[in-house]
Amino acid sequence: MLMDFGIGPTTVLIFVSMIMLLAVGTPLGFLTGLIALTISYFWFDTANMFQMVAARVTDFTTSYVFVAVPMFVLMASMLDKTGIAKDLYNAMRVIAGQIRGGVAVQSMCVAVLMAAMSGIIGGETVLLGMLALPQMLRLGYNQNLAIGTVVGGGALGTMVPPSIVLIIYGLSASVSVGDLFLAAFPPAFLLAALYITYILVLCWFRPEYGPAMKKEEMESLTRDDMIKVFRDILIPLLIAVWVLGSIYGGIASVTESACVGVVAVVLAALYRRELTLAIVWESLKQTMRTVGMIIWVGIGATMIIGVYNLMGGDSFIKELIVGQNVEPIFVILMMMVILIFLGMFLDWIGIALLCMPIFVPIIIDLGYDPIWFGVLFCINMQVSFLSPPFGPAAFYLKSVAPPGIELTDIFRSVWPFIIMQLIVLSLVVAFPQIALFVL
């Protein structure tokens, strides 16, 4: 019986088992479920535990808020397949191209707008990698700046509503997703503004890093070209306003707004005469693959956290963290360090579903706002999205990067953007009202 060893050694056994199974390539959703069932059998020695675990999984998979996830994934997939996002990028390039670093700046603006339409992180990085990176390299942009702009901009999807990271956090922490959306806006735009300022300042002092578009190219644009530019920017703006306006106007819940977003994209595709059965089919297949991965990770995390809490693990972790007789702010900093460390090895979905059921009750007991902590978590996941050795952004970008760009080049380019993420994280920790003043 594992109970004879105690919760401390068993916690170490669980952690070591996870690392070993990850090292041999076991998917996170399966390894967490396997460990949960094995530990529960040897700790409780009763078949009834399997029924209790199944009940927790049912609660997770039938949550109403979770319905928003596949709808936002479908929305993002259709934006990609129909060409709406591609035309948005090309239109923004015309507006910002005459400024030093302008194409990098407009790529960042497109990233924010794309995040406001869909909230899917990997898709934004891939799309920017296909559209923005070759364009910047063709125009003579510094390679490190071009790569950093793409991965930094793609990571903004973790915070800009309707971010799926915020939805999953709200689901696992049992807090209002609408409040999370409101609180995430100011830090997200602060970070985007910091990125843009960095690009403009760098290109001002080093013009060769981000040369402006040639004047002849701008002068060759006709009146019809400018009308198309206006239309290609207006449609995505209307989609974003439709989705977010339905939430903040009290017309629809977060879950309902996801369906509203899909309808908006379908109508836009019909207007553009781009909606075909092939596009719908490919979008549905991509949605099934993405949501299937999220559900399996969620099921495994729900199982292992449920078993661990029934073993008394939540009390053990709370005593381990809070029982150090330190100021509450040091507990927050300790959690940030843990999240940054885990983010180097685990996917954000697993981190949210594994850690938040344990961390959030501690935060509440210490008197902190779980909405504020959710914003901190999202900023932290941006760092993990870029961090070596397993930063997902690098692998997403490598899959579509032009020949000659290696993973080492990508990881070498992300450090200025990681530093800016840590600066914003520190500011929100020190000044919670940056996130909470809108509530």
C-alpha positions as CSV (number, residue, x, y, z in Angstrom):
1,M,0.0,0.0,0.0
2,L,1.4,3.4,-1.0
3,M,-0.4,5.0,1.9
4,D,2.2,3.5,4.2
5,F,4.9,5.6,2.5
6,G,3.0,8.9,3.0
7,I,1.9,11.7,0.7
8,G,5.4,13.3,0.4
9,P,7.3,10.3,-1.1
10,T,4.2,9.4,-3.2
11,T,4.2,13.0,-4.7
12,V,7.9,12.5,-5.7
13,L,7.0,9.1,-7.2
14,I,4.2,10.7,-9.3
15,F,6.5,13.5,-10.5
16,V,9.3,11.1,-11.4
17,S,6.9,8.8,-13.2
18,M,5.5,11.7,-15.3
19,I,9.1,12.8,-16.3
20,M,10.1,9.2,-17.2
21,L,6.9,8.6,-19.3
22,L,7.3,12.0,-21.0
23,A,10.9,11.2,-21.8
24,V,9.9,8.0,-23.7
25,G,7.3,9.9,-25.7
26,T,4.1,9.0,-23.9
27,P,1.3,11.6,-24.7
28,L,0.5,13.7,-21.6
29,G,-3.2,12.8,-21.6
30,F,-2.5,9.1,-21.5
31,L,0.4,9.1,-19.0
32,T,-1.6,11.3,-16.4
33,G,-4.6,8.9,-16.7
34,L,-2.4,5.8,-16.4
35,I,-0.6,7.2,-13.3
36,A,-3.9,8.3,-11.8
37,L,-5.4,4.8,-12.1
38,T,-2.3,3.1,-10.8
39,I,-1.8,5.3,-7.8
40,S,-5.5,5.2,-6.9
41,Y,-5.5,1.4,-6.9
42,F,-2.3,1.0,-4.8
43,W,-3.3,3.9,-2.4
44,F,-7.0,3.2,-1.8
45,D,-7.1,-0.5,-2.7
46,T,-10.7,-0.3,-3.8
47,A,-12.5,-0.6,-7.1
48,N,-14.9,2.2,-6.0
49,M,-12.1,4.7,-6.7
50,F,-12.5,4.1,-10.5
51,Q,-16.1,5.1,-10.3
52,M,-15.1,8.3,-8.4
53,V,-12.5,9.1,-11.0
54,A,-15.0,8.5,-13.9
55,A,-17.4,10.9,-12.2
56,R,-14.8,13.7,-12.2
57,V,-14.0,13.1,-15.8
58,T,-17.8,13.3,-16.7
59,D,-18.0,16.6,-14.9
60,F,-15.1,18.0,-16.9
61,T,-16.3,16.8,-20.3
62,T,-19.9,17.9,-19.8
63,S,-19.0,21.5,-18.6
64,Y,-21.1,24.1,-20.6
65,V,-18.1,26.5,-20.8
66,F,-16.0,23.9,-22.5
67,V,-18.3,24.1,-25.6
68,A,-16.6,27.4,-26.4
69,V,-13.3,25.6,-27.1
70,P,-14.3,23.7,-30.3
71,M,-16.3,26.6,-31.6
72,F,-13.3,29.0,-31.3
73,V,-11.0,26.4,-32.8
74,L,-13.4,26.0,-35.8
75,M,-13.6,29.8,-36.2
76,A,-9.8,30.1,-36.3
77,S,-9.5,27.2,-38.8
78,M,-12.0,28.8,-41.1
79,L,-10.2,32.2,-40.9
80,D,-7.1,30.4,-42.1
81,K,-8.7,28.2,-44.8
82,T,-10.8,31.0,-46.4
83,G,-8.0,33.5,-46.8
84,I,-9.5,36.2,-44.6
85,A,-6.4,36.3,-42.4
86,K,-4.1,36.3,-45.3
87,D,-5.8,39.3,-47.0
88,L,-5.8,41.1,-43.6
89,Y,-2.0,40.8,-43.5
90,N,-1.5,42.0,-47.0
91,A,-3.8,45.0,-46.4
92,M,-2.1,46.0,-43.2
93,R,1.3,45.8,-45.0
94,V,0.2,48.5,-47.4
95,I,-0.6,50.9,-44.5
96,A,2.5,50.4,-42.4
97,G,5.1,49.6,-45.1
98,Q,6.6,53.1,-45.4
99,I,7.8,53.2,-41.8
100,R,11.1,51.7,-40.6
101,G,10.2,48.4,-39.1
102,G,6.6,49.0,-40.4
103,V,6.1,45.5,-41.7
104,A,7.1,44.1,-38.3
105,V,4.8,46.5,-36.5
106,Q,1.8,45.7,-38.8
107,S,2.6,42.0,-38.3
108,M,2.2,42.5,-34.6
109,C,-1.1,44.4,-35.1
110,V,-2.4,41.6,-37.3
111,A,-1.4,39.1,-34.5
112,V,-3.5,41.1,-32.0
113,L,-6.5,41.3,-34.4
114,M,-6.2,37.6,-35.2
115,A,-6.1,36.8,-31.5
116,A,-9.2,38.9,-31.0
117,M,-11.0,36.9,-33.7
118,S,-10.0,33.4,-32.6
119,G,-7.8,33.0,-29.5
120,I,-5.9,30.0,-31.0
121,I,-2.1,30.3,-30.4
122,G,-0.5,27.8,-32.7
123,G,-2.6,28.8,-35.7
124,E,-1.5,32.4,-35.4
125,T,2.2,31.5,-35.3
126,V,1.9,29.2,-38.3
127,L,-0.1,31.8,-40.3
128,L,2.3,34.6,-39.4
129,G,5.2,32.3,-40.3
130,M,3.7,31.6,-43.7
131,L,2.8,35.2,-44.5
132,A,4.9,37.6,-42.5
133,L,8.3,35.9,-42.1
134,P,9.0,35.4,-45.9
135,Q,7.8,39.0,-46.5
136,M,10.1,40.5,-43.9
137,L,13.1,38.5,-45.1
138,R,12.4,39.5,-48.7
139,L,12.4,43.2,-47.7
140,G,15.8,42.8,-46.0
141,Y,14.7,42.6,-42.3
142,N,17.1,41.3,-39.8
143,Q,16.4,37.6,-39.4
144,N,16.4,37.6,-35.6
145,L,13.9,40.5,-35.5
146,A,11.6,38.9,-38.1
147,I,11.6,35.6,-36.3
148,G,11.1,37.2,-32.9
149,T,8.2,39.3,-34.2
150,V,6.4,36.2,-35.5
151,V,6.7,34.1,-32.4
152,G,6.1,37.0,-30.0
153,G,3.0,38.1,-31.9
154,G,1.7,34.6,-32.1
155,A,2.0,34.1,-28.4
156,L,-0.3,37.1,-27.8
157,G,-3.2,34.7,-28.4
158,T,-2.8,33.4,-24.8
159,M,-4.1,36.7,-23.5
160,V,-6.1,38.6,-26.0
161,P,-9.8,37.6,-25.6
162,P,-11.3,35.3,-26.6
163,S,-8.2,33.3,-25.5
164,I,-8.7,29.6,-25.0
165,V,-6.1,29.7,-22.3
166,L,-8.4,32.1,-20.3
167,I,-11.3,29.7,-21.0
168,I,-9.5,26.7,-19.7
169,Y,-8.2,28.6,-16.7
170,G,-11.7,29.8,-15.9
171,L,-13.0,26.2,-16.2
172,S,-10.3,24.7,-14.0
173,A,-10.3,27.6,-11.4
174,S,-14.2,28.0,-11.4
175,V,-14.0,31.8,-12.0
176,S,-15.9,34.0,-14.5
177,V,-14.5,33.8,-18.0
178,G,-16.0,37.2,-18.9
179,D,-14.1,38.8,-16.0
180,L,-10.9,37.1,-17.1
181,F,-11.4,38.5,-20.6
182,L,-11.8,42.0,-19.2
183,A,-8.8,41.7,-16.9
184,A,-6.5,40.3,-19.6
185,F,-7.1,43.2,-22.1
186,P,-4.9,45.9,-20.4
187,P,-1.8,43.6,-19.9
188,A,-2.2,42.1,-23.4
189,F,-2.2,45.5,-25.0
190,L,0.6,46.7,-22.7
191,L,2.7,43.8,-23.9
192,A,1.8,44.4,-27.6
193,A,2.7,48.1,-27.1
194,L,6.0,47.1,-25.6
195,Y,6.8,44.8,-28.6
196,I,5.9,47.6,-31.0
197,T,8.0,50.2,-29.2
198,Y,11.0,47.8,-29.1
199,I,10.7,47.2,-32.9
200,L,10.4,50.9,-33.7
201,V,13.3,52.0,-31.4
202,L,15.5,49.2,-32.7
203,C,14.8,50.1,-36.4
204,W,15.2,53.8,-35.7
205,F,18.8,53.3,-34.4
206,R,19.5,50.5,-36.9
207,P,17.6,51.2,-40.1
208,E,19.1,48.1,-41.8
209,Y,17.2,45.9,-39.3
210,G,13.8,47.0,-40.8
211,P,13.9,48.9,-44.0
212,A,10.8,50.7,-45.3
213,M,9.0,49.5,-48.5
214,K,10.2,51.1,-51.7
215,K,8.4,54.3,-52.6
216,E,7.7,53.0,-56.1
217,E,5.8,50.0,-54.7
218,M,3.5,52.3,-52.8
219,E,2.9,54.6,-55.8
220,S,1.9,51.7,-58.0
221,L,-1.2,51.1,-55.9
222,T,-4.5,52.0,-57.7
223,R,-7.8,53.2,-56.3
224,D,-9.2,49.7,-56.6
225,D,-6.3,48.4,-54.6
226,M,-7.0,50.8,-51.8
227,I,-10.7,49.9,-51.8
228,K,-9.6,46.2,-51.4
229,V,-7.3,47.2,-48.6
230,F,-10.1,48.9,-46.7
231,R,-12.5,46.0,-47.2
232,D,-9.9,43.4,-46.2
233,I,-9.3,45.3,-42.9
234,L,-12.9,46.1,-42.2
235,I,-14.2,42.5,-42.4
236,P,-11.9,41.1,-39.7
237,L,-12.6,44.2,-37.5
238,L,-16.3,43.5,-37.8
239,I,-15.8,39.9,-36.8
240,A,-13.8,40.8,-33.7
241,V,-16.4,43.4,-32.7
242,W,-19.2,41.0,-33.3
243,V,-17.6,38.3,-31.0
244,L,-16.3,40.6,-28.2
245,G,-19.3,43.0,-28.5
246,S,-21.7,40.1,-28.0
247,I,-20.0,39.3,-24.7
248,Y,-19.5,42.7,-23.2
249,G,-22.8,44.0,-24.5
250,G,-24.6,41.3,-22.5
251,I,-26.1,39.7,-25.6
252,A,-24.3,36.4,-25.4
253,S,-22.3,34.3,-22.9
254,V,-18.7,33.3,-23.7
255,T,-19.9,30.0,-25.0
256,E,-22.6,31.5,-27.1
257,S,-20.2,34.1,-28.5
258,A,-18.0,31.4,-29.9
259,C,-21.0,30.2,-32.0
260,V,-21.6,33.9,-32.9
261,G,-18.0,34.0,-34.1
262,V,-18.4,30.9,-36.3
263,V,-21.5,32.4,-37.9
264,A,-19.6,35.7,-38.5
265,V,-16.8,33.9,-40.3
266,V,-19.3,31.9,-42.4
267,L,-21.1,35.0,-43.4
268,A,-17.8,36.8,-44.3
269,A,-16.7,33.8,-46.4
270,L,-20.1,33.8,-48.2
271,Y,-19.7,37.5,-48.9
272,R,-16.2,36.9,-50.3
273,R,-17.5,33.8,-52.3
274,E,-14.9,31.6,-50.6
275,L,-17.1,29.2,-48.7
276,T,-16.9,25.7,-50.2
277,L,-17.5,22.2,-48.9
278,A,-13.8,21.4,-49.1
279,I,-13.0,24.4,-46.8
280,V,-15.7,23.4,-44.3
281,W,-14.5,19.8,-44.3
282,E,-10.8,20.7,-43.8
283,S,-11.8,23.1,-41.0
284,L,-13.8,20.5,-39.3
285,K,-11.0,17.9,-39.5
286,Q,-8.5,20.4,-38.0
287,T,-11.0,21.3,-35.3
288,M,-11.5,17.6,-34.4
289,R,-7.7,17.0,-34.2
290,T,-7.1,20.0,-32.0
291,V,-10.1,19.6,-29.7
292,G,-9.4,15.8,-29.4
293,M,-5.9,16.6,-28.0
294,I,-7.3,19.2,-25.6
295,I,-9.9,16.8,-24.3
296,W,-7.5,13.9,-23.7
297,V,-5.1,16.1,-21.8
298,G,-8.0,17.5,-19.8
299,I,-9.3,14.0,-19.0
300,G,-5.9,12.8,-17.8
301,A,-5.2,15.9,-15.8
302,T,-8.7,15.8,-14.2
303,M,-8.1,12.1,-13.2
304,I,-4.7,12.7,-11.6
305,I,-5.7,15.8,-9.8
306,G,-8.9,14.2,-8.5
307,V,-7.0,11.2,-7.2
308,Y,-4.2,13.4,-5.7
309,N,-6.6,15.6,-3.9
310,L,-8.5,12.6,-2.4
311,M,-5.1,11.4,-1.2
312,G,-4.7,14.7,0.7
313,G,-2.2,16.1,-1.9
314,D,-3.9,19.6,-2.0
315,S,-3.4,20.0,1.8
316,F,0.2,18.7,1.5
317,I,1.1,21.2,-1.3
318,K,-0.7,24.0,0.6
319,E,1.3,23.3,3.7
320,L,4.5,23.0,1.7
321,I,4.0,26.4,0.1
322,V,2.2,28.4,2.7
323,G,3.9,26.7,5.7
324,Q,7.2,28.4,5.0
325,N,6.2,31.4,7.1
326,V,7.0,33.9,4.4
327,E,5.1,36.9,3.1
328,P,2.2,36.1,0.7
329,I,4.0,37.8,-2.2
330,F,6.8,35.3,-1.9
331,V,4.3,32.5,-2.3
332,I,3.1,34.2,-5.5
333,L,6.7,34.5,-6.8
334,M,7.3,30.8,-5.9
335,M,4.3,29.8,-8.0
336,M,5.6,31.9,-10.9
337,V,8.9,30.2,-10.8
338,I,7.2,26.8,-10.7
339,L,5.0,27.7,-13.7
340,I,8.0,29.0,-15.6
341,F,9.9,25.7,-14.9
342,L,6.9,23.5,-15.8
343,G,6.4,25.6,-19.0
344,M,9.8,24.5,-20.2
345,F,8.6,20.9,-20.4
346,L,4.8,20.7,-20.4
347,D,2.0,22.0,-22.6
348,W,0.0,24.9,-21.1
349,I,-3.2,22.8,-21.1
350,G,-1.6,20.3,-18.8
351,I,-0.1,22.9,-16.6
352,A,-3.5,24.7,-16.2
353,L,-5.4,21.5,-15.4
354,L,-2.7,20.0,-13.2
355,C,-1.7,23.1,-11.2
356,M,-4.7,25.5,-11.0
357,P,-7.0,23.2,-8.9
358,I,-4.1,23.3,-6.3
359,F,-2.8,26.8,-6.7
360,V,-6.1,28.7,-6.9
361,P,-7.5,27.7,-3.4
362,I,-4.1,28.8,-1.9
363,I,-4.4,32.1,-3.7
364,I,-7.9,32.7,-2.4
365,D,-6.8,31.7,1.2
366,L,-4.0,34.3,1.0
367,G,-6.6,37.0,0.0
368,Y,-5.6,37.4,-3.6
369,D,-8.0,37.7,-6.5
370,P,-8.1,34.6,-8.7
371,I,-8.9,36.7,-11.7
372,W,-5.6,38.6,-11.2
373,F,-3.8,35.3,-10.8
374,G,-5.4,34.0,-14.0
375,V,-3.8,37.0,-15.9
376,L,-0.5,36.1,-14.3
377,F,-0.9,32.5,-15.4
378,C,-1.6,33.6,-19.0
379,I,1.5,35.9,-19.2
380,N,3.5,33.0,-17.7
381,M,2.2,30.7,-20.5
382,Q,3.4,33.2,-23.1
383,V,6.9,32.8,-21.6
384,S,6.5,29.0,-21.8
385,F,5.3,29.3,-25.4
386,L,8.7,30.7,-26.4
387,S,11.0,29.1,-23.9
388,P,13.6,26.4,-24.8
389,P,14.0,23.5,-24.9
390,F,10.4,22.6,-25.9
391,G,8.8,26.0,-26.6
392,P,5.9,25.2,-28.9
393,A,6.3,28.4,-30.9
394,A,9.7,27.3,-32.2
395,F,8.3,24.0,-33.5
396,Y,5.2,25.6,-35.0
397,L,7.3,28.2,-36.8
398,K,10.0,25.6,-37.9
399,S,7.2,23.6,-39.7
400,V,6.5,26.5,-42.1
401,A,9.8,28.6,-42.0
402,P,11.8,29.2,-45.2
403,P,14.7,26.9,-45.9
404,G,17.8,27.7,-43.9
405,I,16.1,28.7,-40.6
406,E,16.8,26.2,-37.9
407,L,15.4,25.7,-34.4
408,T,18.6,27.2,-33.0
409,D,18.0,30.4,-35.0
410,I,14.4,30.6,-33.6
411,F,15.4,30.1,-30.0
412,R,18.2,32.6,-30.4
413,S,15.7,35.2,-31.6
414,V,13.1,34.9,-28.9
415,W,15.1,36.3,-25.9
416,P,14.2,40.0,-26.3
417,F,10.6,39.0,-26.4
418,I,10.9,36.7,-23.4
419,I,12.5,39.6,-21.4
420,M,9.6,41.9,-22.4
421,Q,7.1,39.2,-21.2
422,L,8.9,38.9,-17.9
423,I,8.8,42.7,-17.5
424,V,5.0,42.8,-18.0
425,L,4.7,39.8,-15.7
426,S,6.6,41.7,-13.0
427,L,4.5,44.9,-13.5
428,V,1.3,43.0,-13.1
429,V,2.6,41.2,-10.0
430,A,3.7,44.5,-8.5
431,F,0.6,46.5,-9.6
432,P,-2.5,44.2,-9.7
433,Q,-4.7,47.2,-10.7
434,I,-3.1,47.0,-14.2
435,A,-5.4,44.0,-14.8
436,L,-8.2,44.7,-12.2
437,F,-9.0,48.4,-12.8
438,V,-11.5,47.4,-15.5
439,L,-13.6,45.2,-13.3
